[in-house]
Amino acid sequence: MANFVHCHRNKVMNSRVMNSLAIVRFLCAFIAVLVALVAWTAPAEAQQLSLRVVEASLTRTIDNHQALKLRFDEQSKADLAEFSARYIGRRVEFSVPGRSLMIARMVTSLSSGEVQVFVDRKDVADELAASLATGKANLGVRLLDE
């Protein structure tokens, strides 16, 4: 009889341990799925920026191409610095709503808060400078798939 009680007690203890292990396994799997979902959605949000321009002016690049010199507000400056540091070596597109302006490869972090964007026509550059500087449009920066 004592052997039966001892055996029954072991079975009860083993089933409790097994239930506890099943709960732990379930929680681990749930946490792993949650982490995977966060990791999957976070990069998608970080792959595109909308930057607020505070100053826009026409300029010429060192090789005499017409460009638009843009300076960003402090938050956009910080966002662009982080974005460009994360994606060095990758291609990005600079755009305004409805128009792609330039595709470039990030070769360094852009921490100054200023960029030059090539613009092919002066009338387009004037229009863009006005709409960006007045806040009517923001500069979009998007990571391109490779």
Secondary structure, 3 states (H helix, E strand, C coil): CHHHHHHHHHHHHHHHHHHHHHHHHHHHHHHHHHHHHHHHHHHHHHCEEEECEEEEEEEECCCCCEEEEEEECHHHHHHHHHHHHHCCCCEEEEEECCEEEEEEECCCCCCCCEEEEECCCHHHHHHHHHHHHCCCCCEEEEECCC
